[in-house]
């Protein structure tokens, strides 16, 4: 798990140090830098992946920003030549990288990087050369790719490091878009199983339902056993029923006569829902005619529990297309699934999630006394720097004291009342 990250000179984050839990929610006004924080994590992940090209960034869900604008550029301050990221993981593992660019050489490159496992240095490079697992390398490494991706196949790496870096290198920022989910727009699935925006929904649903059937069979064969994987996938499927109108969903070839001509691939396999209120001869609805909120919940169910989904990911605007009640229920399930996945070390399920939201009810899904679930308030100071404060009870305060201090209000009401500094976007 990513325990924390230090960010220096990245976009609006001049200098920040954050410590994370299993589920992490960023709230605050528009333009305060919430998405920048998701992208800083993504940039660290990129350095442990294939590279720093525009296509690599796009496949992570990061905005393809000119490298000179990726570095902080505040007025009355010197323009920096580099930015720094230091990611800290479980098992005393860390990865530190410095990235550079210039107007004459605009491509983002690795200036220096290093990794430690406990007290041992695993690898590193700088202008003086490079060394990995104790072996010195000629300085011929690709500067737009991290050492990790270039050496991992040829050196014995401690299993704990391999597991952490491999999982973290799959991190992506999901941002589902209605046109992709409704089938009005098609695209390549760069990130299995569903793409960043919902491009691969039909195939993802097919394989997701196979996973559901697999663990359902296990649960039926062992009715007295608790099977964490079945609990995870069952709970995720139930997300789709929350709006109250659908009784089943599937991916199959639909009858063209009942499929909108506005869909890109009417003849291909598409996702359909059964509307429990409609006549049995007309109760199959394609994604085009289905509730937008239901589609978003289906997308969330897949990224939370599909076996091919990233185990560490971000979901920008978790309240997208959802009313306040559904927003809270979705975040509650994200918390439950992530806790189950970590507690039972399951083969499916999210391990760590990063969220942004502008809907106050997202806060009501969080227990501020639980170290595994953290809320961060993001704001800008008078110089424009992004400032992040963890929302938590004062030291020494118990639950009863907190309830009294909040005057019986839930967190969403505290936010709306303006009693969370910076949450409404003011300086």
N, C-alpha and C positions, 0 to 999 in steps of 0.2 A: 504494500500500500504506500502511496505517496503521503508521507507524514507532514511534509511542509515544503515551501519553496521561498527562496530569497530572490527578489526581482530588482534589478538596478538598470535604470535608463531605458526601459521598454515602454514606448508610447507614453500614456499619461502616468505610468507608474515610475516615478523618479527613484524611489527606494522603498521597498516593502518587504516585510517578512511575515509569512502566513503559516499557520499550523492547522492541519486538516483532520477531519474525522472520516467516517464511512460516507456520510451524505452531507454535502456542503451547499448551503443556499446563500447566494449573493443578492441583496436587495439594495435599493437606492434610486435616486432620480435618473432621468434620462441623461446620457452623455457623461456619466460619472466615471466610467471605466470598467463596468462589470464584465462586458464581453472581452475587454482587453486582458482581464485576469484569466479567463478561459483560454485565450490565445497564448498567453505566456506559458501556461502549462503545456499547451500544444506544441509550442516551439521547442521546449525542452524534450518533449517526446520525439519530435522530428529529428533532433540531433542523435537520438538513439535508433533512428529508423533509416530509411533509404537515402534521404538527402534534404537539401534546402531549396530545391527549385520551386518555381511557381506551381507546377503541377503537383509536387509533393505537398505544398501548403494547401492547395485547393482540395486535395484528397483527404486532408485532415479536417476540413471545415473551417480553415483559417482564411481570413480575407487576404487577397493577394495585393499587398501593400508595397509600394516602392521602399527599398531597404532604408533609404535615408529618412523615411517617415516612420519606420518601425522604431528607430531610436528616438528617445525623448528630445524635444526641441522647444523648450520654454524660453520666452523672451527674458532678457537680462541675465541669461545663463549661457555659458559656453556650449556650443554644439558638440555633443560627445562623438567620439570615434568608434566606441564600442558599446555593447550592452552585455549584461551578465545575468546568468540564471544559475541557481544552485538548488538542485532537487535533493531532498532527503527522504529516504525510504526506511522500511522496517529492516531489522537485522543489521543496523548500523552501516547501511549502504548509502553512499551519496554520489551525485554526479554534478560536476560544476563545468560550465562552458561559458566562454567569452566569444561573442560574435562581432564581426567588424564589416564595414563597407565604407566606400567613399564616393564622391561624385564622379571621380575618374574611373573608379572600378565599382559599379553600383551593385554587384551581386553580393548577397550576404554570404560570408565565409566564416569558418571556424578559425578564430585567432589562437585560442588555447582551450584545452579541456583536460579534465582529470577525474578519476573515480577512485574511491576508497571503499574497502570492505573491512570494517573495524579499524585496526591500526595499520592494515596493509594497503599499499597503493596498487591498484589493479592495472591502470594504464594512464597515460597522459601525453600531451604534446604541447609544444609552444614553438616560438621562433628558434629555440635551441635544438629542436629535434623531437623525436617521439619514442616512447617506450611502452610496451604492453606486456603484462605478466612477467616482468623482469627481463624481457628481451628487447634490445635496442633495435629500432627500425630506421632505415634511411628515410629522410623526410620526403617521401614520394607519395604520401597519403593524399587522397582527394580532399581538398579543403572545404568542399561543399557537402561532405559526408563525415559523420562521426567515426572515431576509431572503432567503437563497439561493433558497428555493422560490418566493418572491414576485417575484423579479426575473429569474430565469434565462431566461425566455422573451423578455424585452424588452431585454437588454443583451448586448453582445459580451463574453463571458467567455473568458479564455485557455483553449485546448483542454486543456492539462495539468490545469487546475483543474476544468474540466467533467468530464473523465474520472475524476479522483480522487473528486470529490464525488458524482457520479452512481453510481459503483460502491459507495462507502461508504454512501450513503443506502439501499441495498438490503439492508444487513446485517440478519440475523435470528438469533434463538436457537432452534435446532431442539431439540425434546424429543419424540421419537417415543413413542407410547403404544400398547400392545398392542391395546386395544379398537378403535382406529381401523384399525390395520394388519390385524386379523383380520376387519374388517367387522361387528363387533358394535355399533359406534357410527358414525353418519354426521355430517358437518358440512360447512359451507361451506369452500371452499379460499380462504382469505384471502391466502395466499402461494403463488404458483405455483412449481413445478408440482404439488407434492405436499402442500402445507399444512405447518404446523409440527409436526403430530402424526401425519401419514400419512393425512389425510382424503381426499386425491385420488389414492390409490395406483393404481387401475385406469387412469385417464387418463394419469397420469405414466408408467406402464409402457408404454403404447401408444406415446407420443411418444418415450420413451427408446429403445425397440426400433427405431423409425424412424431415429433418430440413429445407432444401432449399425449398421444396414444401410447407411446412407449412407456412413459412413466405411469399412466393410468393402468396399464396392464400389470406393471410391477406392484402397484398399490392393491389391485384386486387379488393378485397371487399371495400377497403378504398383508392381509387386512389389519393385522395387529401391530405391524411395524410402522414407525414414523419414517417416511421417505422424504427427505428434505427437498429433493429435486421435484417430486410430485407436488409438494406444497407450493413451491415457487411457481411452477408452470400453471397450476390450477388457479392460484391467486391472480396471475397475470391474465389468463383467459377471462376471468370474472370482471376484470377492468372493462372489457368490451360491453358487458351487460349493464353497466352503471346508468347510461341514459334511459334505459327502460323499454326500448322498442324492439331490439333485435333479440332473436332466440338462438341463432346459429350463424356461422360464417364459413366460407369455403373459398377455394380458388379452383375455377374450372372454366370451360368454354361456356359462354353465355349465349342465349338466343339473341340474335342480332335485332330482332323486332323489339326486344325489351332493353336494348342498349342504346344510349344516346349517340347520335352521329357526331357529337362534339368530342368523343373520346378518340385518342390517337390510334389505338390498336383494338378495334371492335371484335376482330376475329380471333385474337390471341386469348390465352387464359386470363381471366380477370377475377378480382375478388367480388363475391356477392354476399349479401346478408339476407337472412330470412326475417321479414317483418311480421311479428306475431299478431298484429292487429289487422293484417290485410287478408284478402281472399286467397285460398291456397293455390289458385291458378295465377295469381298476380302478386305473390308475396316475396319474390326474389328481386332484390334491388342491387344494382351494380354500385360500385364505389361512387360513380358520378351522381347518383340519386340518393346517396346515404348521408346521414348526419355528419357534418364536418368534425364535431366533437368526438363521435364514435371512431372516425378514421384516425384521429390523433391518439385516442386511447389504444387502438389496435397497434399503431406505430410504437407507442410506449411499451406495450406488452411484449412486442418482439425484441426491442433493444434491451429490455430488462432480463429476458429469459431464453432467447434463442441461442443454441449452442455455438453459432458462428459469430455472435455479436461481441463487440469489444467489452471486456470485463471492467475496464475503467473508461468512463466517458463523461461528456458534458452534454446537457440538454438546455439550449438557450431558450428562454421564455417557456418555462414548464407550464404556464397557464394558457398557452396558445389555444384559442378556440374553445376554451372551457369556461363554464360558469363558476362562481366562487365555490360551490359545494363540490363539484367535480375536481376542481384544482386541489382542494384540501385532500380529497380521497385519493387522488393519484399520488400526491406526495407522501401520504401515509403508506401506500403500498410500496413506493420506492424505498422508503425507510425499512419496512418489514422485509422485503426481498433482499436488500443489501445486508441486513443483519443475519438473515438465514444463511445466505451464501458464505459469509465470513465465519459464522459459528460452526457450520457443518462442513466447510471446505468442499462445497458442491462442484460438480462438473459443469453446471450451468448457473446463470444468475450474475447480476452485477456485483462487483466487489467494492467499487468506489464510484460515487456519482457527484458531479458538480452541476448546480442548477442556478439559473437566474429567474427572477419573477418580479412582476409589478403588481401582482394580486395579493392583497394582505392576507387572504385566507391560507396561502401557502405556509405562512408562519405557524398557523394553528396545528400543523402536522408535526411540529418540533417540540421536543422536551429539552428546554435549555439546561437542565441538570444532567443530560446525557452527553458524555464526552464524545460519543460516536456520531452525534448529529449536531452540526454547527451552523450558525447563522452569522453572516458577515454583512455589516452595513457599509456601503461604498459611497463615498462623497468626494468632493473636490475642496481643497483648501484655497486660501486667498491667492496663492500663486498658480493654481490650476493643477497641482499635483493630486493624483488619486490617493486618498486616504482610506484605509480599511480598519474598521473596529469590529471586533467580535461582540455579538450581542449575547450577554450572559449575566446571570445574577451577580450582585456584588459578593466578594469573598466573605464566607462565613454565613451567608443567608441561606436558610432552608426553604423548602417548598411552601410551608405555611406563611413564612415571612414574605415570600415573593407574592403569594396570593393577596396578602394584605396590602403590600406596596402597590400592586396593580389595581387595587380597589375592585377585585373580582372580575376584571376585564380579561378576555382572552387576548392573545398577542396581536391579532388582526385589529382589534379595537384600539389597543395601545398605539399601533402604527397610525391608524386613521386619526387618532386624537392628537397626533404630532408629538408624542412623548418618546419617540425613538429618534435621537439626534441624527439628522442627515437622511433618514429613510424616505422623506417626502421630496428630497432633492435640493433643499436649501443649503447654503454654505454653512 
